[in-house]
Each structure stands twice: as structure tokens, then as C-alpha cells.
Amino acid sequence: MTVSNDLQGLLKRVEKATMRLEEMAAKHAEQKASAANTTSSSSNNNSNITDSNASLSSDAGADSKAVLEYEAALQPYVEKFIELSQQIGGLVDEQAQSVAALFDAQRNFIRIAGLTTKPTMDQIPALLEPQQQAIQKAIEIKDKNRPSDMFDNLSTVAEGIAAFGWVAVEPTPVPYINEMKDSAQFYSNRVLKKWREKDNRHVEWVKAFLSILREMAAYVKQFHTKGLVWNPQGEDSAQALHAIKGGAPAASPAAPPASSGGAPPPAPPPPPPGTIEVAGSSSAAPVTRGALFADINKGGAITGGLRKVEKSEMTHKNPTLRAGSTVQDKAESSSGPKQAQPQAAAQRLPRMQLQGSKWIVENYGTEHLVIEATETKQTVYMFNCKGTTLEVKNKLNSIAIDGCQKCGIVFDTLVAQCEIVNCKSVQVQVRDMVASIQIDRTDGAHVFLSESARDNTQITTAKASEVNISFPYETSNIEDDNFVEQPIPEQLQTVVKDGKLVTTILEHTG
């Protein structure tokens, strides 16, 4: 009985050994066939790179929790946003395609991050290139179509799409996403105000886009709280570059055919590290990036090798030294770079014209311009002007002032509102009536209200400083009648009371 049991155990061991030998033989045959195909096509350099790329194929890592949750959180809203954009059509649909491309690129980026180690600072720009191209395309569509009736829609996406850049933000990406979301809401509110009573598709469109940013912040807070998570035990970060570019290795000279029955020859050594030429050095020797960053990391010790300059060697204290050839004349040293400025100025010619019902005023200098509105539905858009005075006569719908400096605007009556965005040191005078004045991201604004507008105008500010309001104020003494100038408060104080935030204006008493 014992002999029978021993025999059965021996047979089982033989069967297991046979199965292992068969598996090894099959695996060896597959590797040999793969090596033969690789050599004949000259698409890979060696078997090591082939194995690494196989691990970074388009399917590897797609079922990881980070990727699946990313798709589950964002994809429904992205698809709804694309669908609504197609219904609206035109430039909105064109810009939405950039959002779709960005979503796919970032999903692939997160997948690769779960398979590779964290890249170096030199590698990050190349890894982010597909996402950066999609973001830039969306912004370019907005910048090239400022006169468009859909400019507010385009601006909503252009401001909010930057939230996808959280993958490069450490250690607090969630506040960055929320900040970009707030920037997008400024323009989305204008979309809602414009289309709420006309076309409900725009309302749903705004909700879908803001939902993308909201769900993105929730996803990042759960899975990437302190920045994008990489795999410290994963493949070398250099493989991520190949995967981002399509999963193929970088082009290199073809390896010679492998002899039958032998392994392919090893891959050639990697190229030498990049160098930086130091301009003006006497030896003209290249300095490696590693040495450059090593010097930067010294901190305050980097100045240890500098020599103190004596007073006799200071040119600002010795006029005779400035006459020497060692000091360039200020006019000569600045003549080179300024040669390109006339070309840049020529690309932005001043323009004032009526397009449909919108007046476009842009790129003016210190001129006095006059617009006479002929219809109430007309609007005025003033952009990139410096030192310009614009006078708008008669009654019209609205005025928008964007990116202007030291400009003055005088108008009679507006049906809707006057908006001031991204400006510095502007003045606005209301001769008759205006319902609302909105000031956003502006440093220095002075608004002069008429007597009729004083009690009927609502002023809204956001991210604005140095905003003053002047208005006529009547007193019992006729001699005291004058314009009163008062600032809009900038400092707010918030406390928690009964589970709620209570915000009041901070007052200073002496």
C-alpha cells in the first residue's frame, strides 16, 4: 500500500514537472517569435525596451482605481457638455472639442502616472505637452473671436479650463481648481443673465461645465490631495515619455539582425546629458544641467565666491569709469531689443467700427473718441486702450471695458450695465442713468454718478481695489453742495456665529 502511494506521488510530481517544461517551451517559442518580428521590422532596439513598452501599452493601468474613478466622476458631465455644445454649435462646439481632447489626454496621463516613477523637472514639460496644447487651443479660440456673440461662453471655458493644470500643482491642487472655477463663474453668470430667458440650452451648458470642475475638485481631494500620485515601484519615468507620444520608443539607429539561436545585442548607450552654453565665459566650456542645479541648491552659499566691489570701482560713484569701453552706453545697450517693438505695435492697429449692433473700440492711445448710438440695442466693447477718452452719446444697451489703462468713459444712459474688467486707473462718468456697474479684477476705478443715478444704481465689485464713488449730495446749506467721494470697502471681517459665517466691513478707529 505504501509503495502504491509513493508511486502515485511520484507520478504527480512528474506531471507537474512536465507541465512546467511545456509552459517554458511555449513561452520560449513566443519570445523567439517576438524577437524575430522585432528584428525584421526594426521598430525596437532590444527586448528590454519591448517588455517595458508592453507594460505601458494603451491598456495597461486602465483598470486602476484612480483611472476608473476619474472616468466615473468626470466623463458623464464631459459627455453632456459636449452634447450641449454641439447643439449650440459654431465656436462653442469648436472649443468644446478641445475640452474633450484635454479630458482624454489627462486620463491617459493619470494612467501612466500609476505605472511609472515621478519624472524629473526636465521631463514634465514634454509629458504635459498634449494637455497644454488642448488648453492653448481653447484660449486661442476665445482670443481670436472677441467680437463674437458667444464671447462670454468662450471666456467661461477659457478661464475654467486651466483647472485641468492641477496635475502640475503641489502640494495643494484642490484650492487651485476652485480658484479657476471662480474665475469661470464670472463669465458664466453673464451667460446665464444673457440667455436665461432666451435659450435654456445655455443654462444647461453652464451647469455641465461647472459640474466638470466641481467633480474634478472632489476627485482630486480624494485621490491626489497633495498632488498627482506616481508609482515609486513602477517603470522608469523615461518610459512615460514614450507612452505619452503613442507608446512607441524614441527613434534610434536600427540594431543589426540577431543571429539564429542567440539573444539580440544590447541597446546602444543613452545620449549624453544636455548642456547649457554659458554666454560670455572665457573658456566657453559647456555646463551640465546637473551642475547648474547643484549650484542653485547651495542657497546663500552660492555668493561665497563673489568679490566685494570697492568704491573706487563703482561706476555710479566714478563718472570717469563710465567713459571707458567696459561700460556700454544705455542707449546702445537697449537699442537691440527695442527693434522688434515697432513690429509688435504694427500688428495691433487701432480700430473703431460698428459690427452688427456692437461697437468695437480697441488699441487706441491718447485720443478723444465719440460714439453716437442710433439704436437702444447697441453695445460698446472697449479693449486694450491706454490714455483714451471715450464719449458715448444717446441711449444704448451696455458698455464693457476690458484690459484698459488710464482711460475715461462718459456716457448718457445705459439700459443694462457698465462692466469694467482687468483695468487699471479708469474713470467712468454717468450723465443720466445706469442700472448696474460691475467692477472685476481692476486696480483703480473712479465712478461719477449723476443725481438721478445716485439712488438707482447698483455697484458690484470683485477682486477690485482702490474703487471710489463720487455723487452729488444735497445739504441744507447751499454753499456746501458738492460731489462727495467715498471709497468702496476692501477689508472684510468674518466670524462664526451660531454655525454660520457673519461678514462685516472692517472699520478702523483712531
Solvent accessible surface area in square Angstrom, and as a share of the most:
residue,aa,sasa,rsa
1,M,190,0.85
2,T,96,0.56
3,V,121,0.70
4,S,51,0.33
5,N,82,0.42
6,D,93,0.48
7,L,99,0.49
8,Q,101,0.45
9,G,30,0.29
10,L,98,0.49
11,L,96,0.48
12,K,128,0.54
13,R,175,0.64
14,V,81,0.47
15,E,107,0.48
16,K,135,0.57
17,A,49,0.38
18,T,61,0.35
19,M,112,0.50
20,R,163,0.59
21,L,118,0.59
22,E,108,0.48
23,E,110,0.49
24,M,121,0.54
25,A,63,0.49
26,A,56,0.43
27,K,125,0.53
28,H,120,0.54
29,A,59,0.45
30,E,120,0.54
31,Q,103,0.46
32,K,122,0.52
33,A,54,0.42
34,S,51,0.33
35,A,34,0.26
36,A,61,0.47
37,N,100,0.51
38,T,23,0.14
39,T,46,0.27
40,S,94,0.61
41,S,71,0.46
42,S,65,0.42
43,S,70,0.45
44,N,34,0.18
45,N,23,0.12
46,N,16,0.08
47,S,59,0.38
48,N,112,0.57
49,I,39,0.20
50,T,34,0.20
51,D,96,0.50
52,S,22,0.14
53,N,19,0.10
54,A,66,0.51
55,S,40,0.26
56,L,3,0.02
57,S,45,0.29
58,S,92,0.59
59,D,115,0.60
60,A,25,0.19
61,G,16,0.15
62,A,41,0.32
63,D,114,0.59
64,S,45,0.29
65,K,135,0.57
66,A,26,0.20
67,V,4,0.02
68,L,88,0.44
69,E,64,0.29
70,Y,0,0.00
71,E,45,0.20
72,A,69,0.54
73,A,23,0.18
74,L,0,0.00
75,Q,58,0.26
76,P,72,0.45
77,Y,66,0.25
78,V,7,0.04
79,E,98,0.44
80,K,92,0.39
81,F,1,0.00
82,I,24,0.12
83,E,96,0.43
84,L,17,0.08
85,S,0,0.00
86,Q,102,0.45
87,Q,85,0.38
88,I,26,0.13
89,G,20,0.19
90,G,64,0.62
91,L,49,0.24
92,V,2,0.01
93,D,37,0.19
94,E,82,0.37
95,Q,1,0.00
96,A,1,0.01
97,Q,81,0.36
98,S,4,0.03
99,V,0,0.00
100,A,25,0.20
101,A,55,0.43
102,L,0,0.00
103,F,7,0.03
104,D,69,0.36
105,A,21,0.16
106,Q,0,0.00
107,R,58,0.21
108,N,45,0.23
109,F,7,0.03
110,I,5,0.02
111,R,17,0.06
112,I,2,0.01
113,A,1,0.00
114,G,39,0.38
115,L,38,0.19
116,T,0,0.00
117,T,40,0.23
118,K,110,0.47
119,P,9,0.06
120,T,81,0.47
121,M,148,0.66
122,D,82,0.43
123,Q,38,0.17
124,I,43,0.22
125,P,88,0.56
126,A,36,0.28
127,L,2,0.01
128,L,33,0.16
129,E,81,0.36
130,P,48,0.30
131,Q,9,0.04
132,Q,85,0.38
133,Q,104,0.46
134,A,10,0.08
135,I,18,0.09
136,Q,86,0.38
137,K,106,0.45
138,A,0,0.00
139,I,60,0.30
140,E,86,0.39
141,I,13,0.07
142,K,26,0.11
143,D,63,0.33
144,K,156,0.66
145,N,36,0.19
146,R,44,0.16
147,P,48,0.30
148,S,26,0.17
149,D,87,0.45
150,M,42,0.19
151,F,18,0.08
152,D,19,0.10
153,N,1,0.00
154,L,0,0.00
155,S,2,0.01
156,T,0,0.00
157,V,1,0.00
158,A,8,0.06
159,E,44,0.20
160,G,0,0.00
161,I,0,0.00
162,A,27,0.21
163,A,0,0.00
164,F,1,0.00
165,G,22,0.21
166,W,0,0.00
167,V,14,0.08
168,A,61,0.47
169,V,37,0.21
170,E,96,0.43
171,P,86,0.54
172,T,77,0.45
173,P,0,0.00
174,V,25,0.14
175,P,79,0.50
176,Y,60,0.23
177,I,0,0.00
178,N,63,0.33
179,E,93,0.42
180,M,34,0.15
181,K,39,0.17
182,D,80,0.42
183,S,16,0.10
184,A,0,0.00
185,Q,60,0.27
186,F,36,0.15
187,Y,14,0.05
188,S,0,0.00
189,N,89,0.45
190,R,40,0.15
191,V,0,0.00
192,L,31,0.15
193,K,122,0.52
194,K,65,0.28
195,W,34,0.12
196,R,129,0.47
197,E,159,0.71
198,K,149,0.63
199,D,29,0.15
200,N,93,0.48
201,R,99,0.36
202,H,3,0.01
203,V,11,0.06
204,E,51,0.23
205,W,1,0.00
206,V,3,0.01
207,K,114,0.48
208,A,3,0.02
209,F,0,0.00
210,L,26,0.13
211,S,11,0.07
212,I,0,0.00
213,L,0,0.00
214,R,112,0.41
215,E,41,0.18
216,M,0,0.00
217,A,11,0.08
218,A,58,0.45
219,Y,6,0.02
220,V,0,0.00
221,K,134,0.57
222,Q,128,0.57
223,F,44,0.18
224,H,5,0.02
225,T,76,0.44
226,K,158,0.67
227,G,6,0.05
228,L,10,0.05
229,V,86,0.49
230,W,33,0.12
231,N,46,0.24
232,P,108,0.68
233,Q,162,0.72
234,G,25,0.24
235,E,58,0.26
236,D,89,0.46
237,S,11,0.07
238,A,34,0.27
239,Q,26,0.11
240,A,0,0.00
241,L,37,0.18
242,H,34,0.15
243,A,8,0.06
244,I,25,0.13
245,K,149,0.63
246,G,67,0.64
247,G,25,0.25
248,A,62,0.48
249,P,27,0.17
250,A,65,0.51
251,A,113,0.88
252,S,50,0.32
253,P,111,0.70
254,A,72,0.56
255,A,41,0.32
256,P,89,0.56
257,P,114,0.72
258,A,35,0.27
259,S,85,0.55
260,S,118,0.76
261,G,79,0.76
262,G,42,0.40
263,A,89,0.69
264,P,42,0.27
265,P,45,0.29
266,P,126,0.79
267,A,40,0.31
268,P,76,0.48
269,P,117,0.73
270,P,115,0.72
271,P,113,0.71
272,P,116,0.73
273,P,104,0.65
274,G,34,0.33
275,T,70,0.41
276,I,64,0.33
277,E,120,0.54
278,V,71,0.41
279,A,103,0.80
280,G,87,0.83
281,S,42,0.27
282,S,123,0.79
283,S,87,0.56
284,A,69,0.53
285,A,52,0.40
286,P,73,0.46
287,V,50,0.29
288,T,58,0.34
289,R,97,0.35
290,G,53,0.51
291,A,46,0.35
292,L,69,0.35
293,F,95,0.40
294,A,56,0.43
295,D,57,0.29
296,I,96,0.49
297,N,122,0.63
298,K,114,0.48
299,G,43,0.41
300,G,69,0.67
301,A,73,0.57
302,I,86,0.44
303,T,77,0.45
304,G,67,0.64
305,G,79,0.76
306,L,137,0.68
307,R,171,0.62
308,K,165,0.70
309,V,74,0.42
310,E,97,0.44
311,K,142,0.60
312,S,81,0.52
313,E,79,0.35
314,M,52,0.23
315,T,48,0.28
316,H,128,0.57
317,K,108,0.46
318,N,38,0.19
319,P,88,0.56
320,T,113,0.66
321,L,69,0.34
322,R,116,0.42
323,A,92,0.72
324,G,35,0.34
325,S,116,0.75
326,T,128,0.74
327,V,55,0.32
328,Q,130,0.58
329,D,77,0.40
330,K,175,0.74
331,A,72,0.55
332,E,120,0.54
333,S,57,0.37
334,S,38,0.25
335,S,59,0.38
336,G,40,0.38
337,P,104,0.65
338,K,112,0.48
339,Q,135,0.60
340,A,62,0.48
341,Q,108,0.48
342,P,86,0.54
343,Q,126,0.56
344,A,62,0.48
345,A,69,0.54
346,A,62,0.48
347,Q,151,0.67
348,R,146,0.53
349,L,124,0.62
350,P,73,0.46
351,R,70,0.26
352,M,68,0.30
353,Q,74,0.33
354,L,74,0.37
355,Q,62,0.28
356,G,74,0.71
357,S,43,0.27
358,K,49,0.21
359,W,44,0.16
360,I,2,0.01
361,V,0,0.00
362,E,26,0.12
363,N,29,0.15
364,Y,37,0.14
365,G,30,0.29
366,T,122,0.71
367,E,79,0.35
368,H,115,0.51
369,L,19,0.09
370,V,61,0.35
371,I,2,0.01
372,E,101,0.45
373,A,5,0.04
374,T,113,0.66
375,E,84,0.38
376,T,69,0.40
377,K,134,0.57
378,Q,7,0.03
379,T,31,0.18
380,V,2,0.01
381,Y,17,0.06
382,M,0,0.00
383,F,38,0.16
384,N,33,0.17
385,C,0,0.00
386,K,119,0.50
387,G,27,0.26
388,T,0,0.00
389,T,52,0.30
390,L,0,0.00
391,E,25,0.11
392,V,0,0.00
393,K,71,0.30
394,N,76,0.39
395,K,104,0.44
396,L,0,0.00
397,N,49,0.25
398,S,21,0.14
399,I,1,0.01
400,A,18,0.14
401,I,1,0.00
402,D,16,0.08
403,G,27,0.25
404,C,0,0.00
405,Q,73,0.32
406,K,153,0.65
407,C,4,0.03
408,G,18,0.17
409,I,1,0.00
410,V,27,0.16
411,F,0,0.00
412,D,33,0.17
413,T,20,0.12
414,L,5,0.02
415,V,72,0.41
416,A,33,0.26
417,Q,15,0.07
418,C,0,0.00
419,E,11,0.05
420,I,0,0.00
421,V,7,0.04
422,N,67,0.34
423,C,1,0.01
424,K,109,0.46
425,S,58,0.38
426,V,1,0.01
427,Q,96,0.43
428,V,1,0.00
429,Q,79,0.35
430,V,3,0.02
431,R,109,0.40
432,D,62,0.32
433,M,61,0.27
434,V,1,0.00
435,A,52,0.40
436,S,18,0.11
437,I,0,0.00
438,Q,45,0.20
439,I,2,0.01
440,D,7,0.04
441,R,65,0.24
442,T,1,0.00
443,D,72,0.37
444,G,11,0.11
445,A,4,0.03
446,H,33,0.15
447,V,0,0.00
448,F,57,0.24
449,L,8,0.04
450,S,19,0.12
451,E,93,0.42
452,S,51,0.33
453,A,0,0.00
454,R,64,0.23
455,D,109,0.57
456,N,90,0.46
457,T,22,0.13
458,Q,124,0.55
459,I,48,0.24
460,T,66,0.38
461,T,51,0.29
462,A,48,0.37
463,K,128,0.54
464,A,24,0.19
465,S,29,0.19
466,E,117,0.53
467,V,5,0.03
468,N,41,0.21
469,I,15,0.08
470,S,3,0.02
471,F,38,0.16
472,P,26,0.17
473,Y,119,0.45
474,E,109,0.49
475,T,56,0.32
476,S,123,0.79
477,N,69,0.36
478,I,148,0.75
479,E,155,0.69
480,D,84,0.44
481,D,69,0.36
482,N,109,0.56
483,F,106,0.44
484,V,46,0.26
485,E,99,0.44
486,Q,94,0.42
487,P,99,0.62
488,I,40,0.21
489,P,68,0.43
490,E,103,0.46
491,Q,99,0.44
492,L,113,0.56
493,Q,92,0.41
494,T,69,0.40
495,V,67,0.38
496,V,107,0.62
497,K,119,0.51
498,D,145,0.75
499,G,73,0.70
500,K,149,0.63
501,L,131,0.65
502,V,56,0.32
503,T,72,0.42
504,T,75,0.44
505,I,92,0.47
506,L,59,0.29
507,E,137,0.61
508,H,143,0.64
509,T,127,0.74
510,G,131,1.26
